[in-house]
Each structure stands twice: as C-alpha cells, then as structure tokens.
C-alpha cells in the first residue's frame, strides 16, 4: 500500500476541514495547496489520501497537475481557481494558513542554507588541510612561511636537533610543491640564523630548481634569517 505522499496526490486534512493537492514534499513538511491557492505545510500524520474530487476541487487538481507537468504556471492556476470558486477576501483562518505557509517555506530555505554552509565549510577545511601553503598567504600569490621549529611542532623541546631539522626540511619541501601547484609568485621562508645548517640546506635545494629566483629577504624586515623565492 502506498504510504508516502508525492506531488500531485489529492489529500484531505485529518483534523480540520479542507484539503487540496500536494505540491512539495520536504523532510519536515508536506505542502498542500488548497482551493484558495495557499501552500499549507502539514505533517504526514495530519493528512489522508483521497479519491478524485468533483466540481471546483477537480478543476483545481487538473490545473495543479498541468502546472506540475510544466504545462501551466502558478499564476494561470490561481486565476482558474479564483474564477471557478469566486474567491472572496482572505478570512482570518486563510490569513493564518498563508502565514504558516510562509514560515514553513522560510524554515525549509534556512535548513537548505545551513546544509550548504556546512558543505562549503567542510570543503574549504579540506582544501586548507590539503594545501598547507594557503594558510600562509599574506596577499594574492604571495606567502610567508616561518620555519622555526616552535611554529611547526607543539612540543619542540622534546625533539632532538636532527628531528627538528627533518621536520623543518619536510615542511619547506611541502610548501615548495604547493607553491608550484598554486602558481604562487613569491614565498618568503623565515629560517633564522642559528648555526646556518637549515639555511645552507635550503640554499642547496633551491639551486636544484631552474624555474625560480631566490634572494636574501630585506634585512630591515627579516634581519639575515629569511630567503625570498620568486617563481617564474
């Protein structure tokens, strides 16, 4: 036995007078358009499916079915209903129905927007985690990466010098790869001075690329512990 409501189903209200044709089905409501032309949000348990109607109700259903098939328009449907039923000004009950319908439609739209926002946030989160360099962007096409170990590890004091060096070089290589994939114009690597081991290794690797230029970063801003890499 058919239990779910679908657009086009003819229904009656179980706990009140009236009925109409289902126009839309959402997770929360069954929208029923009555003979006054309003979409009324109802719970499934408040409806019962009915047989074909006669008279004005039949005309309403036929017009709605034409609209659902793409052969009519909401305005033409409402015009047909108004002519056949000689619609009067809204009664308080009809005004309440109209407001109920508008509130339900707004709730439906808000739910869809929340879902869309959640999807966008998740997608952006994945994008940032998959492409670390975007988190260091300071302006379009330019990034600044601090390679000091306390910026890359939550527990730098627990690392040996060799472990810290390996983490720094891994992060440097990762950022270089992302710079090429994102067509970056410039990346500034802040490596510090120290014993010069990290800087020397970075210089050694940069010389292996034939499609970049690199220079010491401005001393006034970074001192002598940073290198600017320009991508062709």
NUKE-92923 format. One record per atom (N, C-alpha, C, O): residue in one letter; x, y, z. Coordinates in steps of 0.1 Angstrom, whole numbers, padded with zeros to 4 digits, always signed. Example, Ala and Ser with C-alpha at 12.3 -4.5 7.8 and 13.67 -1.06 7.14 Angstrom:
BEGIN
A+0132-0057+0078A+0123-0045+0078A+0132-0033+0078A+0142-0033+0085S+0128-0022+0071S+0137-0011+0071S+0129+0000+0079S+0134+0011+0080
end
This chain:
BEGIN
X+0008-0012+0000X+0000+0000+0000X+0009+0012+0000X+0019+0013+0007X+0005+0022-0008X+0013+0035-0009X+0011+0043+0004X+0000+0046+0008X+0022+0046+0010X+0022+0053+0023X+0028+0067+0022X+0024+0076+0030X+0037+0069+0013X+0044+0082+0012X+0036+0092+0002X+0030+0087-0008X+0036+0104+0006X+0029+0114-0002X+0039+0119-0013X+0051+0121-0011X+0033+0122-0025X+0041+0127-0036X+0034+0139-0042X+0021+0140-0041X+0041+0148-0049X+0034+0160-0056X+0024+0154-0065X+0026+0145-0073X+0012+0160-0064X+0000+0156-0073X-0010+0148-0065X-0021+0146-0070X-0006+0143-0053X-0016+0135-0045X-0027+0144-0040X-0024+0155-0036X-0039+0139-0041X-0051+0146-0036X-0053+0141-0021X-0053+0129-0018X-0054+0151-0012X-0054+0148+0002X-0065+0156+0009X-0069+0166+0005X-0070+0151+0021X-0078+0158+0030X-0071+0160+0043X-0062+0152+0047X-0075+0171+0050X-0069+0173+0063X-0076+0164+0073X-0089+0164+0073X-0069+0157+0082X-0075+0148+0091X-0082+0155+0103X-0092+0150+0107X-0076+0165+0108X-0081+0172+0120X-0088+0185+0118X-0091+0192+0127X-0090+0189+0105X-0097+0201+0102X-0103+0200+0089X-0101+0191+0081X-0112+0210+0086X-0120+0210+0073X-0110+0214+0062X-0102+0223+0064X-0111+0207+0051X-0104+0211+0039X-0095+0201+0034X-0094+0190+0039X-0087+0204+0023X-0078+0195+0017X-0072+0202+0005X-0074+0214+0003X-0066+0194-0004X-0060+0200-0016X-0051+0190-0023X-0053+0178-0022X-0041+0195-0029X-0032+0187-0037X-0017+0190-0032X-0014+0201-0030X-0010+0179-0030X+0004+0180-0026X+0012+0187-0037X+0012+0182-0048X+0019+0198-0033X+0028+0205-0043X+0043+0203-0040X+0051+0204-0049X+0046+0200-0028X+0060+0198-0024X+0062+0189-0012X+0054+0190-0003X+0072+0181-0012X+0075+0172-0001X+0089+0175+0004X+0099+0173-0003X+0091+0178+0017X+0104+0180+0023X+0106+0171+0035X+0097+0162+0038X+0117+0171+0041X+0120+0163+0052X+0111+0166+0064X+0108+0157+0072X+0106+0178+0065X+0098+0182+0076X+0083+0184+0074X+0075+0182+0083X+0079+0188+0061X+0066+0191+0058X+0061+0185+0045X+0069+0182+0036X+0048+0183+0045X+0041+0180+0032X+0033+0193+0029X+0024+0197+0036X+0036+0200+0018X+0030+0212+0014X+0017+0209+0005X+0018+0203-0005X+0006+0214+0010X-0007+0211+0004X-0013+0224-0001X-0015+0234+0007X-0016+0225-0014X-0022+0238-0019X-0037+0236-0019X-0042+0227-0025X-0044+0244-0011X-0059+0243-0010X-0065+0251-0021X-0058+0257-0030X-0079+0252-0021X-0086+0258-0032X-0085+0273-0032X-0090+0280-0041X-0078+0279-0021X-0076+0293-0021X-0062+0297-0027X-0059+0309-0028X-0054+0286-0030X-0042+0289-0037X-0030+0289-0028X-0019+0292-0032X-0032+0287-0015X-0021+0287-0005X-0014+0274-0004X-0021+0263-0004X-0001+0274-0002X+0006+0262+0002X+0007+0261+0017X+0013+0269+0024X+0000+0250+0022X-0001+0249+0036X+0008+0237+0041X+0007+0226+0036X+0018+0240+0050X+0027+0230+0055X+0020+0221+0065X+0014+0226+0075X+0020+0208+0063X+0013+0198+0071X+0023+0187+0075X+0032+0184+0067X+0020+0180+0086X+0027+0168+0089X+0020+0156+0082X+0008+0157+0080X+0028+0146+0078X+0022+0135+0071X+0010+0128+0079X+0000+0124+0073X+0011+0128+0092X+0000+0121+0100X-0012+0130+0101X-0022+0125+0106X-0011+0142+0096X-0023+0151+0096X-0031+0150+0083X-0041+0157+0081X-0027+0141+0073X-0033+0140+0060X-0038+0126+0057X-0032+0116+0062X-0048+0126+0049X-0052+0113+0043X-0054+0114+0028X-0059+0125+0024X-0050+0104+0021X-0051+0105+0006X-0066+0102+0003X-0073+0095+0009X-0070+0109-0008X-0085+0108-0012X-0086+0105-0027X-0077+0106-0034X-0098+0101-0030X-0101+0098-0044X-0104+0111-0052X-0103+0122-0046X-0106+0110-0065X-0108+0122-0073X-0119+0131-0068X-0129+0125-0063X-0118+0144-0068X-0129+0153-0064X-0137+0157-0076X-0134+0153-0087X-0147+0164-0073X-0156+0169-0083X-0157+0184-0083X-0152+0190-0073X-0163+0190-0093X-0165+0204-0093X-0152+0212-0093X-0143+0210-0100X-0153+0223-0084X-0141+0232-0083X-0129+0225-0078X-0118+0228-0083X-0130+0215-0069X-0119+0207-0065X-0112+0200-0076X-0100+0199-0077X-0120+0194-0085X-0115+0187-0097X-0107+0196-0106X-0097+0193-0111X-0113+0208-0108X-0107+0218-0117X-0093+0222-0111X-0083+0224-0117X-0093+0224-0097X-0081+0228-0090X-0070+0217-0092X-0059+0220-0096X-0074+0204-0091X-0065+0193-0092X-0059+0193-0106X-0047+0191-0108X-0068+0194-0116X-0064+0194-0130X-0054+0205-0133X-0044+0203-0140X-0057+0217-0128X-0048+0228-0131X-0035+0226-0124X-0025+0229-0130X-0035+0221-0112X-0022+0219-0105X-0014+0208-0112X-0002+0209-0113X-0021+0197-0117X-0013+0187-0124X-0007+0192-0136X+0004+0188-0140X-0014+0201-0144X-0008+0207-0156X+0004+0215-0152X+0014+0215-0159X+0003+0223-0141X+0014+0231-0136X+0026+0222-0133X+0037+0225-0136X+0024+0211-0125X+0034+0202-0121X+0041+0196-0133X+0053+0192-0132X+0034+0194-0144X+0039+0188-0156X+0047+0198-0164X+0053+0195-0175X+0046+0211-0160X+0053+0221-0168X+0044+0228-0179X+0049+0235-0187X+0031+0224-0179X+0022+0229-0189X+0015+0242-0185X+0008+0248-0193X+0016+0245-0172X+0009+0257-0167X+0018+0265-0159X+0030+0262-0157X+0013+0276-0154X+0021+0285-0145X+0013+0287-0132X+0000+0286-0132X+0020+0290-0121X+0012+0293-0109X+0002+0304-0110X-0009+0303-0104X+0005+0314-0118X-0004+0325-0119X-0017+0320-0127X-0028+0324-0123X-0015+0313-0138X-0027+0308-0145X-0035+0298-0137X-0047+0298-0138X-0028+0290-0129X-0035+0281-0120X-0044+0288-0110X-0055+0285-0108X-0038+0299-0104X-0045+0306-0094X-0057+0314-0100X-0068+0315-0094X-0055+0318-0113X-0066+0325-0120X-0078+0316-0122X-0089+0320-0120X-0074+0304-0126X-0085+0294-0129X-0093+0291-0116X-0105+0290-0116X-0085+0289-0105X-0092+0286-0092X-0100+0297-0088X-0112+0295-0083X-0095+0310-0089X-0103+0321-0084X-0116+0323-0092X-0126+0327-0086X-0115+0321-0105X-0127+0322-0113X-0138+0312-0110X-0150+0315-0109X-0133+0299-0107X-0142+0288-0105X-0148+0289-0091X-0159+0284-0089X-0141+0294-0082X-0146+0294-0068X-0151+0308-0063X-0156+0309-0052X-0149+0318-0072X-0154+0332-0068X-0148+0336-0055X-0155+0339-0046X-0134+0336-0054X-0127+0338-0042X-0130+0351-0036X-0130+0361-0042X-0132+0351-0023X-0135+0363-0015X-0122+0368-0008X-0112+0360-0008X-0123+0380-0002X-0111+0384+0006X-0107+0374+0016X-0116+0366+0021X-0095+0374+0020X-0090+0364+0030X-0097+0365+0043X-0100+0375+0049X-0101+0353+0048X-0106+0352+0061X-0095+0351+0071X-0084+0348+0067X-0097+0353+0084X-0086+0352+0094X-0080+0338+0093X-0068+0337+0095X-0088+0327+0091X-0082+0314+0090X-0073+0313+0078X-0063+0306+0079X-0077+0318+0067X-0069+0318+0055X-0056+0326+0056X-0046+0322+0051X-0057+0337+0063X-0045+0345+0066X-0035+0338+0074X-0023+0338+0072X-0040+0330+0084X-0032+0322+0093X-0025+0311+0084X-0013+0309+0086X-0033+0305+0075X-0027+0294+0067X-0016+0300+0058X-0006+0294+0056X-0018+0312+0053X-0008+0318+0044X+0004+0321+0052X+0015+0318+0047X+0003+0327+0064X+0015+0329+0072X+0022+0317+0076X+0034+0316+0077X+0014+0306+0079X+0020+0293+0083X+0028+0288+0071X+0039+0283+0073X+0023+0290+0059X+0030+0285+0047X+0043+0293+0045X+0053+0287+0042X+0042+0306+0047X+0054+0314+0045X+0065+0310+0056X+0077+0309+0052X+0061+0308+0068X+0070+0304+0079X+0077+0291+0076X+0089+0289+0077X+0069+0281+0071X+0074+0268+0068X+0084+0269+0056X+0094+0262+0056X+0080+0277+0046X+0090+0279+0035X+0103+0285+0039X+0113+0281+0034X+0102+0294+0048X+0114+0301+0053X+0123+0290+0061X+0135+0290+0059X+0116+0282+0069X+0123+0272+0076X+0130+0262+0067X+0142+0258+0069X+0123+0259+0056X+0129+0250+0046X+0141+0256+0039X+0151+0249+0037X+0140+0269+0036X+0151+0276+0030X+0163+0277+0039X+0175+0275+0035X+0160+0280+0052X+0171+0281+0062X+0178+0268+0064X+0190+0268+0065X+0170+0257+0064X+0177+0244+0065X+0186+0241+0054X+0197+0235+0055X+0181+0244+0041X+0189+0242+0030X+0202+0251+0030X+0213+0246+0026X+0201+0263+0034X+0212+0272+0035X+0222+0267+0045X+0235+0268+0043X+0217+0262+0057X+0226+0257+0067X+0234+0245+0062X+0246+0243+0064X+0227+0236+0054X+0234+0225+0048X+0244+0229+0038X+0255+0223+0038X+0241+0239+0030X+0250+0244+0020X+0262+0250+0027X+0274+0248+0022X+0260+0258+0038X+0271+0264+0045X+0280+0253+0051X+0293+0255+0050X+0274+0243+0056X+0282+0232+0062X+0291+0226+0052X+0303+0222+0054X+0285+0223+0040X+0293+0217+0029X+0304+0226+0024X+0315+0221+0022X+0302+0239+0023X+0313+0248+0019X+0324+0249+0030X+0335+0249+0026X+0320+0249+0043X+0330+0249+0053X+0338+0237+0053X+0350+0237+0055X+0332+0225+0051X+0339+0213+0051X+0349+0212+0039X+0360+0208+0040X+0344+0217+0027X+0352+0217+0015X+0364+0226+0017X+0375+0223+0013X+0362+0238+0023X+0373+0248+0025X+0383+0242+0035X+0395+0244+0034X+0377+0235+0045X+0386+0230+0055X+0395+0219+0049X+0407+0218+0052X+0389+0211+0040X+0397+0201+0033X+0408+0207+0024X+0419+0202+0023X+0404+0218+0017X+0413+0225+0008X+0425+0230+0016X+0436+0229+0011X+0422+0237+0028X+0433+0242+0035X+0443+0231+0041X+0455+0233+0041X+0437+0220+0045X+0445+0210+0051X+0453+0203+0040X+0464+0198+0043X+0447+0202+0028X+0454+0195+0017X+0465+0204+0011X+0474+0199+0005X+0463+0217+0013X+0473+0227+0007X+0477+0236+0017X+0472+0247+0019X+0488+0232+0025X+0492+0240+0036X+0496+0254+0033X+0494+0263+0041X+0502+0256+0021X+0507+0270+0018X+0496+0280+0018X+0499+0292+0021X+0483+0277+0015X+0473+0286+0015X+0471+0293+0029X+0466+0304+0030X+0475+0286+0039X+0473+0291+0053X+0484+0302+0056X+0483+0309+0066X+0494+0303+0047X+0505+0312+0049X+0504+0324+0040X+0513+0333+0039X+0493+0325+0032X+0492+0335+0022X+0490+0349+0029X+0481+0350+0037X+0498+0358+0025X+0497+0372+0030X+0491+0382+0021X+0486+0392+0025X+0491+0378+0008X+0484+0386-0003X+0483+0377-0015X+0489+0366-0015X+0474+0380-0024X+0473+0371-0036X+0486+0367-0042X+0493+0376-0047X+0489+0354-0043X+0501+0350-0049X+0513+0350-0041X+0524+0347-0046X+0513+0355-0028X+0524+0357-0020X+0522+0350-0006X+0511+0352-0001X+0532+0343-0001X+0531+0337+0012X+0543+0339+0020X+0554+0342+0015X+0542+0337+0033X+0553+0339+0042X+0553+0327+0052X+0543+0325+0059X+0564+0319+0052X+0564+0307+0059X+0575+0307+0070X+0587+0309+0067X+0571+0306+0082X+0581+0306+0093X+0585+0292+0096X+0577+0284+0101X+0598+0289+0094X+0603+0275+0096X+0609+0273+0110X+0614+0262+0112X+0607+0282+0119X+0612+0280+0133X+0604+0268+0138X+0592+0267+0137X+0611+0259+0145X+0605+0247+0150X+0594+0249+0159X+0584+0240+0159X+0594+0260+0167X+0583+0262+0176X+0570+0266+0169X+0559+0266+0175X+0571+0269+0156X+0559+0272+0147X+0554+0259+0141X+0543+0259+0135X+0562+0249+0141X+0558+0236+0134X+0555+0225+0143X+0550+0215+0138X+0559+0226+0155X+0557+0215+0165X+0551+0220+0178X+0554+0231+0183X+0542+0212+0184X+0536+0216+0196X+0545+0213+0208X+0544+0219+0219X+0555+0204+0206X+0564+0201+0217X+0579+0201+0212X+0585+0191+0211X+0583+0213+0208X+0597+0215+0202X+0608+0210+0212X+0618+0206+0208X+0605+0212+0225X+0615+0208+0235X+0618+0193+0235X+0628+0189+0241X+0609+0185+0230X+0610+0171+0231X+0618+0165+0219X+0621+0153+0218X+0621+0174+0209X+0628+0169+0197X+0643+0171+0198X+0648+0180+0204X+0650+0161+0192X+0664+0163+0190X+0667+0172+0179X+0658+0175+0171X+0679+0178+0179X+0682+0188+0168X+0680+0181+0154X+0675+0188+0145X+0683+0169+0153X+0682+0162+0140X+0667+0161+0136X+0663+0163+0125X+0659+0157+0146X+0644+0156+0144X+0638+0169+0140X+0630+0170+0131X+0642+0180+0147X+0637+0193+0144X+0641+0197+0129X+0633+0202+0122X+0653+0194+0126X+0658+0197+0112X+0650+0190+0101X+0647+0196+0091X+0647+0177+0104X+0640+0169+0094X+0625+0175+0092X+0620+0175+0081X+0619+0179+0103X+0606+0185+0103X+0606+0198+0095X+0597+0200+0086X+0616+0206+0097X+0617+0219+0090X+0619+0217+0075X+0613+0224+0067X+0628+0207+0071X+0630+0205+0057X+0618+0199+0050X+0615+0202+0039X+0611+0190+0057X+0599+0184+0052X+0589+0195+0049X+0582+0195+0038X+0587+0204+0058X+0577+0214+0057X+0582+0224+0045X+0573+0228+0037X+0594+0227+0044X+0599+0235+0033X+0596+0229+0020X+0591+0236+0011X+0599+0216+0018X+0597+0209+0006X+0582+0209+0002X+0578+0210-0009X+0574+0207+0013X+0559+0206+0011X+0554+0220+0006X+0546+0220-0004X+0559+0230+0012X+0555+0244+0007X+0560+0247-0007X+0553+0254-0014X+0572+0243-0010X+0576+0245-0024X+0567+0238-0034X+0564+0243-0045X+0564+0225-0031X+0555+0218-0040X+0541+0225-0042X+0536+0226-0053X+0536+0230-0031X+0523+0237-0031X+0524+0250-0038X+0515+0255-0045X+0536+0257-0037X+0538+0269-0044X+0537+0267-0059X+0531+0276-0066X+0543+0257-0064X+0542+0254-0079X+0528+0250-0083X+0523+0255-0093X+0521+0242-0075X+0508+0238-0079X+0498+0249-0078X+0488+0249-0085X+0500+0260-0070X+0491+0271-0069X+0496+0283-0077X+0490+0294-0076X+0507+0281-0085X+0512+0292-0093X+0515+0305-0085X+0511+0316-0088X+0521+0303-0073X+0525+0314-0065X+0535+0323-0071X+0543+0318-0080X+0535+0335-0068X+0545+0345-0073X+0558+0346-0064X+0569+0346-0069X+0555+0345-0051X+0567+0347-0042X+0563+0340-0029X+0552+0341-0024X+0573+0333-0023X+0572+0327-0010X+0585+0331-0002X+0596+0329-0007X+0583+0337+0010X+0594+0341+0019X+0595+0330+0030X+0586+0328+0037X+0607+0324+0030X+0609+0314+0041X+0618+0320+0052X+0629+0325+0049X+0612+0320+0064X+0620+0325+0075X+0626+0313+0082X+0620+0305+0089X+0639+0312+0081X+0646+0301+0086X+0656+0304+0098X+0661+0295+0104X+0657+0317+0101X+0666+0321+0112X+0680+0320+0108X+0684+0317+0097X+0689+0322+0118X+0703+0322+0116X+0709+0310+0122X+0714+0301+0115X+0709+0309+0135X+0714+0297+0142X+0728+0294+0138X+0737+0303+0136X+0731+0281+0135X+0744+0276+0131X+0745+0276+0115X+0755+0273+0110X+0733+0280+0109X+0733+0281+0094X+0731+0268+0087X+0731+0268+0075X+0728+0257+0095X+0726+0244+0089X+0714+0244+0080X+0714+0239+0069X+0702+0249+0086X+0690+0249+0079X+0690+0258+0066X+0686+0254+0056X+0696+0270+0068X+0697+0279+0056X+0706+0272+0045X+0702+0273+0033X+0717+0266+0049X+0726+0260+0039X+0719+0249+0031X+0720+0248+0019X+0711+0241+0038X+0704+0230+0032X+0693+0235+0022X+0691+0230+0012X+0686+0246+0027X+0676+0252+0018X+0682+0258+0006X+0677+0256-0005X+0694+0265+0007X+0700+0271-0004X+0705+0259-0014X+0704+0261-0026X+0709+0248-0008X+0714+0237-0017X+0702+0232-0025X+0704+0228-0037X+0690+0231-0019X+0679+0225-0026X+0673+0235-0036X+0669+0231-0047X+0673+0248-0033X+0668+0258-0042X+0676+0259-0055X+0671+0262-0065X+0689+0256-0054X+0698+0256-0065X+0695+0245-0075X+0699+0245-0087X+0687+0235-0071X+0684+0224-0080X+0672+0228-0089X+0669+0221-0099X+0665+0239-0086X+0654+0243-0094X+0659+0253-0105X+0668+0261-0103X+0654+0251-0117X+0658+0260-0128X+0647+0270-0132X+0649+0277-0142X+0636+0270-0125X+0625+0279-0128X+0621+0288-0117X+0610+0292-0115X+0631+0292-0108X+0629+0301-0097X+0641+0310-0096X+0652+0308-0102X+0639+0321-0089X+0650+0330-0084X+0649+0332-0069X+0638+0332-0064X+0660+0333-0062X+0659+0334-0048X+0670+0344-0043X+0681+0344-0048X+0666+0352-0033X+0675+0362-0028X+0673+0363-0013X+0663+0358-0007X+0683+0369-0006X+0681+0372+0008X+0669+0382+0010X+0668+0392+0002X+0660+0379+0019X+0649+0388+0022X+0654+0402+0027X+0665+0402+0033X+0646+0412+0026X+0650+0425+0031X+0655+0425+0046X+0647+0420+0054X+0667+0430+0049X+0672+0429+0062X+0664+0437+0072X+0662+0434+0083X+0659+0449+0067X+0651+0458+0076X+0639+0451+0081X+0634+0454+0092X+0633+0441+0074X+0621+0434+0078X+0624+0421+0085X+0617+0417+0095X+0634+0413+0080X+0636+0400+0084X+0650+0397+0091X+0653+0386+0095X+0658+0408+0091X+0672+0405+0095X+0679+0397+0085X+0677+0399+0073X+0688+0388+0089X+0695+0380+0079X+0690+0365+0079X+0697+0356+0074X+0678+0363+0085X+0674+0350+0086X+0662+0346+0078X+0654+0338+0082X+0661+0352+0065X+0650+0348+0056X+0654+0349+0042X+0663+0356+0038X+0647+0341+0034X+0650+0340+0019X+0638+0341+0011X+0627+0335+0015X+0638+0350+0001X+0626+0351-0008X+0628+0343-0020X+0639+0343-0027X+0618+0335-0024X+0618+0327-0036X+0608+0332-0046X+0596+0333-0042X+0612+0335-0058X+0603+0340-0068X+0601+0329-0079X+0611+0323-0083X+0589+0327-0082X+0585+0317-0092X+0582+0323-0106X+0574+0333-0107X+0588+0317-0116X+0586+0322-0129X+0572+0318-0135X+0569+0322-0146
end
